[in-house]
Amino acid sequence: MAKFIAVSNRRGGVGKTTVTMMLAYGLAVTGRQRVLLIDLDAQASSSLVIMGHEQWRSARDTNRTTAGLLMQVPGNDPINWKEYVTQGIGDVLLPKGERPTLDIIPSSHDLDDKELMMMIAQQARFHNISNVFDHMQDRMATIIRSAEGAYDQVIIDCAPGLSQLVWGALRAADLVLIPYIPDRTAEDNVGWFARRLMDLTGRNYRTVPNRVSGQDSRAQGIIAAISAKYPALGTQIPATQPLATALDYRDQPGTLASKFGAAAQHVSALTDAVLDVVNRPMVAAAE
């Protein structure tokens, strides 16, 4: 049974791309899982980082992106999500040199425009804007859950903010990861989002401090305060040069260790912590 993991925070710049990339490689390479990444951020950062510009442009130019997938939102017809998938992505190989099962439905920069056009078109059908929102969220959740059975893990990289597509992804998720940078705004932002998740969807979530300096006692105090109020994943992602460098796509694939260097241990720690959570019995996500 596939597990659906959303990486989300209404605030931008908290390292969602870093967490998404680490988790995708960790699950596919060290965990030997069949992984699908769905990019719902119009910045397409995760897509570019994990595909490289050439492969991403090929998907964009042939409309095999989440913007194209939005055409599945209207109505209730069967969902044809597979034609938007690019297979065999990434620049990390398994120990024996073969590619892991790591696929993607990439984003494109026109995703926000396509979502707005879809909302306008849907208004003509439903008239009431709240019904438009409900339908878009339900349909997006259904589209995402259609990958059930084809993969072990589905990772959804959500855009900053809370669009209807993001809410649909959150409703589909078995686990929501909330990355945050431990600064003076973190507790308010994490708290607001966590309460919204519980009030509106009842989703299982975990907070993940990112870009953490081990020498910063103030940051550790913020992390402790947030962890005391909101469930924490139990691992911290440090601010390290190897992680920053790993965001660069390599034309010649190599090992996980060659890509992440000393940060490979943090990839494994994040992967193990997420698997520990998703493999526990949880309340089923919305259909």
MOQUI-V771870 format. One record per backbone hydrogen bond with DSSP energy under -0.5 kcal/mol. NH is the residue of the N-H (numbers start at 1). CO is the residue of the C=O. E is the energy in kcal/mol with one decimal. If there is no record, write none. Layout:
# MOQUI-V771870
nh->[NH/NH]
co->[CO/CO]
e->[E/E]
This chain:
# MOQUI-V771870
nh->[3/5/5/6/6/7/8/8/19/20/21/22/23/24/25/26/27/28/29/30/30/31/33/35/35/36/37/38/39/39/40/40/42/44/48/49/50/51/52/56/57/58/59/60/61/62/63/64/65/66/69/70/71/72/73/81/84/85/86/87/89/90/93/94/97/100/102/103/104/105/106/106/111/114/115/116/117/118/119/120/121/122/123/124/124/125/126/127/128/129/131/132/133/134/135/136/137/138/139/140/141/142/143/144/145/146/146/147/148/149/150/151/152/153/154/155/156/157/157/158/158/159/167/168/169/170/171/172/173/174/175/176/177/177/178/179/180/182/182/183/186/189/190/191/192/193/194/195/196/197/198/199/200/201/202/203/206/207/208/210/212/214/216/217/220/221/222/223/224/225/226/227/228/229/229/230/233/237/238/239/240/244/245/246/247/247/248/253/254/259/260/261/263/264/265/266/267/268/269/270/271/272/273/274/275/276/277/278/279/280/286]
co->[152/3/154/4/175/156/6/177/15/16/17/18/19/20/21/22/23/24/25/25/26/26/27/33/101/153/103/155/37/105/38/157/40/41/44/45/46/47/48/52/53/54/55/56/57/58/60/59/63/106/65/66/68/69/70/79/81/82/104/85/102/50/254/98/94/92/100/35/86/37/64/104/108/110/111/112/113/114/115/116/117/118/119/120/121/122/122/123/126/127/128/128/129/130/131/132/133/134/135/136/137/138/139/140/141/142/143/144/145/151/147/147/34/34/3/36/5/38/155/7/156/40/163/164/165/166/167/168/169/4/4/204/6/175/206/177/208/180/210/181/183/185/186/187/188/189/190/191/192/193/194/195/196/197/197/197/176/231/178/180/237/212/213/215/216/217/218/219/220/221/222/223/224/225/226/226/207/209/236/212/238/240/241/242/243/244/245/251/91/255/256/257/260/261/262/263/263/264/265/266/267/268/269/270/271/272/273/274/275/277/171]
e->[-2.0/-0.6/-3.3/-0.5/-2.5/-3.0/-0.6/-2.7/-2.3/-3.0/-2.7/-2.6/-2.5/-2.6/-2.4/-2.5/-2.8/-2.1/-2.9/-0.8/-0.6/-2.2/-2.7/-0.7/-2.9/-2.2/-2.2/-3.2/-0.5/-2.3/-0.7/-2.9/-0.5/-2.1/-2.5/-2.6/-2.0/-1.8/-1.9/-2.1/-2.8/-1.7/-1.8/-2.7/-3.0/-1.1/-1.6/-2.7/-1.1/-2.6/-2.1/-1.1/-1.7/-2.3/-2.2/-0.6/-1.7/-1.6/-3.3/-0.6/-2.6/-1.4/-2.8/-3.2/-2.6/-0.6/-1.5/-2.6/-2.2/-2.6/-0.5/-0.6/-1.8/-2.4/-2.3/-2.2/-2.3/-2.2/-2.2/-2.2/-2.3/-2.3/-1.5/-0.8/-0.5/-1.1/-2.3/-2.6/-2.9/-0.5/-0.6/-1.5/-2.3/-2.3/-2.4/-2.5/-2.5/-2.7/-2.8/-2.4/-2.4/-2.2/-2.5/-2.4/-2.5/-0.8/-0.7/-1.6/-1.7/-0.6/-1.8/-0.9/-2.0/-2.4/-2.9/-2.9/-2.9/-2.4/-0.6/-2.3/-0.8/-0.7/-2.4/-2.0/-2.1/-2.7/-2.2/-1.2/-1.0/-2.8/-1.8/-2.1/-3.3/-0.5/-2.7/-0.7/-2.0/-0.5/-0.6/-2.3/-1.3/-2.1/-3.0/-2.4/-2.4/-2.1/-2.9/-2.3/-2.0/-2.4/-2.1/-2.7/-2.6/-1.9/-1.9/-1.1/-2.4/-2.5/-2.4/-3.1/-2.1/-0.6/-1.7/-1.0/-1.9/-1.8/-2.0/-2.5/-2.2/-2.0/-2.5/-2.8/-1.5/-0.8/-0.8/-2.9/-2.5/-2.5/-0.6/-1.8/-1.1/-1.6/-2.7/-1.8/-0.5/-1.0/-2.0/-0.7/-2.2/-1.4/-2.6/-2.2/-2.3/-1.8/-0.8/-1.0/-1.4/-2.1/-2.1/-2.4/-2.4/-2.7/-2.1/-2.2/-2.6/-2.1/-1.5/-2.8/-1.8/-1.4/-1.2]
